[in-house]
Amino acid sequence: MGELYGIGPAQAHTPTAFGAHHRHPRHPPGIDRPAHPRRPHRTPPPRTSQGHRPPRRRPHPPPLPYSTSAQRRFTIDTLDPTAVRAVLLSLAVELGDRLRNRQQAARTVTLTVTLGGHSQITRSHRLESGPSAHTDDLRQTLYDLYADCGSQRARIRAVTGG
């Protein structure tokens, strides 16, 4: 220990009393020495029992979202119930296609109707026949939810289904 620059005899005695001994001037204690002077000190990658490297893991794609929704906005506030029902039909078709492409099914359908004064009416219903991605089930549920809103005389600005 006394061979290191700036270490006197009193300071060299303290680490030696704790068991730290200096063995080589290029490798002071506390620093890992390479296993072989010409090879770097590193661990090789793991190998299988046959001697091959395991295949690289590919990252998993992110999971699909558990919910989906679609929105239709009217260019002007509407009072026409047939226009709203046509929009509800297009929402049911879009949601059904999206669910079938993802190989998912809807358990609950939620309808949000945005009125002319920026207020919202939200209704939700669990499908009685169980989870479904059929357009007819989604369409009928959206029609029923719209009827439950009781907005016969309200100006409707947007409809969101999910």
Backbone hydrogen bonds in HBPLUS format (Angstrom, degrees):
<---DONOR---> <-ACCEPTOR-->    atom                        ^
c    i                          cat <-CA-CA->   ^        H-A-AA   ^      H-
h    n   atom  resd res      DA  || num        DHA   H-A  angle D-A-AA Bond
n    s   type  num  typ     dist DA aas  dist angle  dist       angle   num
A0004-LEU N   A0001-MET O   3.27 MM   3  5.99 166.6  2.29 121.8 124.6     1
A0007-ILE N   A0004-LEU O   3.37 MM   3  5.81 158.5  2.42 132.5 129.8     2
A0012-ALA N   A0008-GLY O   2.90 MM   4  6.02 149.1  2.00 150.6 160.1     3
A0013-HIS N   A0009-PRO O   3.20 MM   4  6.25 138.9  2.38 137.6 145.9     4
A0017-ALA N   A0013-HIS O   2.94 MM   4  6.12 142.0  2.09 147.6 157.6     5
A0017-ALA N   A0014-THR O   3.19 MM   3  5.21 125.7  2.50  96.8 110.1     6
A0018-PHE N   A0015-PRO O   3.14 MM   3  5.22 134.8  2.36  96.6 108.7     7
A0020-ALA N   A0015-PRO O   3.00 MM   5  5.35 156.4  2.06 152.8 145.2     8
A0019-GLY N   A0016-THR O   3.17 MM   3  5.13 161.1  2.20 102.5 108.0     9
A0027-HIS N   A0024-HIS O   3.23 MM   3  5.37 141.3  2.38 103.3 113.9    10
A0031-ILE N   A0028-PRO O   3.43 MM   3  6.23 155.3  2.49 140.7 141.7    11
A0039-ARG N   A0036-HIS O   3.18 MM   3  5.33 149.2  2.28 107.9 116.8    12
A0048-THR N   A0052-HIS O   2.85 MM   4  5.55 170.2  1.86 160.3 162.4    13
A0051-GLY N   A0048-THR O   3.03 MM   3  5.29 159.9  2.07 109.1 115.4    14
A0070-ALA N   A0161-GLY O   2.87 MM  91  5.58 153.4  1.94 160.0 168.9    15
A0161-GLY N   A0070-ALA O   2.94 MM  91  5.58 158.5  1.99 164.5 169.7    16
A0072-ARG N   A0159-VAL O   2.87 MM  87  5.40 160.2  1.90 156.7 163.4    17
A0159-VAL N   A0072-ARG O   2.89 MM  87  5.40 158.7  1.93 156.1 163.3    18
A0074-PHE N   A0157-ARG O   2.93 MM  83  5.52 177.6  1.93 156.3 157.1    19
A0078-THR N   A0156-ILE O   2.98 MM  78  5.21 164.4  2.00 139.2 140.6    20
A0156-ILE N   A0078-THR O   2.88 MM  78  5.21 171.3  1.88 147.7 147.8    21
A0084-VAL N   A0080-ASP O   3.30 MM   4  6.63 152.8  2.38 144.0 151.5    22
A0085-ARG N   A0081-PRO O   2.91 MM   4  6.14 154.7  1.98 144.4 151.3    23
A0086-ALA N   A0082-THR O   3.00 MM   4  6.17 147.4  2.11 139.4 147.8    24
A0087-VAL N   A0083-ALA O   3.04 MM   4  6.30 149.1  2.14 140.4 148.4    25
A0088-LEU N   A0084-VAL O   2.87 MM   4  6.17 152.4  1.94 147.6 155.8    26
A0089-LEU N   A0085-ARG O   2.95 MM   4  6.18 148.4  2.05 141.4 149.5    27
A0090-SER N   A0086-ALA O   3.08 MM   4  6.41 155.1  2.15 143.0 148.9    28
A0091-LEU N   A0087-VAL O   2.92 MM   4  6.23 149.7  2.01 146.8 155.7    29
A0092-ALA N   A0088-LEU O   2.95 MM   4  6.20 157.2  2.00 146.5 152.3    30
A0093-VAL N   A0089-LEU O   2.99 MM   4  6.25 156.1  2.05 149.7 156.0    31
A0094-GLU N   A0090-SER O   3.00 MM   4  6.15 164.7  2.02 145.8 149.9    32
A0095-LEU N   A0091-LEU O   2.87 MM   4  6.03 169.4  1.88 156.1 159.3    33
A0096-GLY N   A0092-ALA O   2.92 MM   4  5.92 158.4  1.97 142.9 149.6    34
A0097-ASP N   A0093-VAL O   2.99 MM   4  6.16 162.8  2.02 149.7 154.1    35
A0098-ARG N   A0094-GLU O   2.96 MM   4  6.13 161.9  1.99 149.2 154.7    36
A0099-LEU N   A0095-LEU O   2.92 MM   4  6.09 162.1  1.95 151.1 155.6    37
A0100-ARG N   A0096-GLY O   2.98 MM   4  6.14 161.2  2.01 149.2 154.5    38
A0101-ASN N   A0097-ASP O   2.94 MM   4  6.11 156.9  2.00 150.0 156.1    39
A0102-ARG N   A0098-ARG O   3.18 MM   4  6.36 143.3  2.32 140.7 149.8    40
A0104-GLN N   A0099-LEU O   2.88 MM   5  5.03 178.1  1.88 152.0 152.5    41
A0103-GLN N   A0100-ARG O   3.13 MM   3  4.81 149.3  2.23  94.6 104.0    42
A0106-ALA N   A0132-SER O   2.83 MM  26  5.25 162.4  1.86 130.9 130.0    43
A0132-SER N   A0106-ALA O   2.90 MM  26  5.25 153.1  1.97 139.3 142.8    44
A0127-LEU N   A0107-ARG O   2.77 MM  20  5.66 166.6  1.79 158.2 162.9    45
A0109-VAL N   A0125-HIS O   2.87 MM  16  5.48 166.1  1.88 158.9 158.2    46
A0125-HIS N   A0109-VAL O   2.89 MM  16  5.48 154.2  1.96 152.1 160.7    47
A0162-GLY N   A0110-THR O   2.93 MM  52  5.21 144.7  2.05 150.6 157.3    48
A0111-LEU N   A0123-ARG O   2.75 MM  12  5.31 168.4  1.76 165.4 169.6    49
A0123-ARG N   A0111-LEU O   2.87 MM  12  5.31 161.9  1.91 155.7 161.8    50
A0112-THR N   A0160-THR O   2.81 MM  48  5.03 165.5  1.83 152.8 157.0    51
A0160-THR N   A0112-THR O   2.82 MM  48  5.03 159.8  1.86 152.6 158.2    52
A0113-VAL N   A0121-ILE O   2.80 MM   8  5.17 164.9  1.82 155.1 158.2    53
A0121-ILE N   A0113-VAL O   2.90 MM   8  5.17 155.1  1.96 144.2 152.5    54
A0114-THR N   A0158-ALA O   2.87 MM  44  4.98 165.3  1.89 142.2 146.6    55
A0157-ARG N   A0114-THR O   2.75 MM  43  5.52 163.0  1.78 152.5 157.3    56
A0158-ALA N   A0114-THR O   3.25 MM  44  4.98 158.9  2.30 131.4 133.4    57
A0115-LEU N   A0119-SER O   2.82 MM   4  5.44 171.8  1.82 166.9 169.4    58
A0118-HIS N   A0115-LEU O   3.11 MM   3  5.46 146.9  2.22 123.8 122.7    59
A0116-GLY N   A0155-ARG O   2.79 MM  39  5.19 132.5  2.02 149.6 148.8    60
A0130-GLY N   A0127-LEU O   3.37 MM   3  5.53 161.8  2.41 104.7 108.6    61
A0138-LEU N   A0134-HIS O   3.19 MM   4  6.49 166.1  2.21 153.4 157.1    62
A0139-ARG N   A0135-THR O   2.78 MM   4  5.89 160.6  1.82 152.5 158.7    63
A0140-GLN N   A0136-ASP O   2.97 MM   4  6.06 170.3  1.98 149.4 151.9    64
A0141-THR N   A0137-ASP O   3.08 MM   4  6.17 158.7  2.12 144.6 150.8    65
A0142-LEU N   A0138-LEU O   2.91 MM   4  6.11 159.5  1.96 149.8 155.4    66
A0143-TYR N   A0139-ARG O   2.92 MM   4  6.17 157.1  1.97 151.7 158.2    67
A0144-ASP N   A0140-GLN O   2.94 MM   4  6.16 158.6  1.99 146.9 152.5    68
A0145-LEU N   A0141-THR O   2.89 MM   4  6.12 159.2  1.94 150.4 156.3    69
A0146-TYR N   A0142-LEU O   2.94 MM   4  6.10 152.5  2.02 144.9 152.4    70
A0147-ALA N   A0143-TYR O   2.98 MM   4  6.25 152.1  2.06 145.9 153.5    71
A0148-ASP N   A0144-ASP O   2.95 MM   4  6.24 145.0  2.08 143.8 153.6    72
A0149-CYS N   A0145-LEU O   3.14 MM   4  6.43 126.5  2.44 137.0 149.9    73
A0149-CYS N   A0146-TYR O   3.20 MM   3  5.21 139.3  2.38  94.9 106.1    74
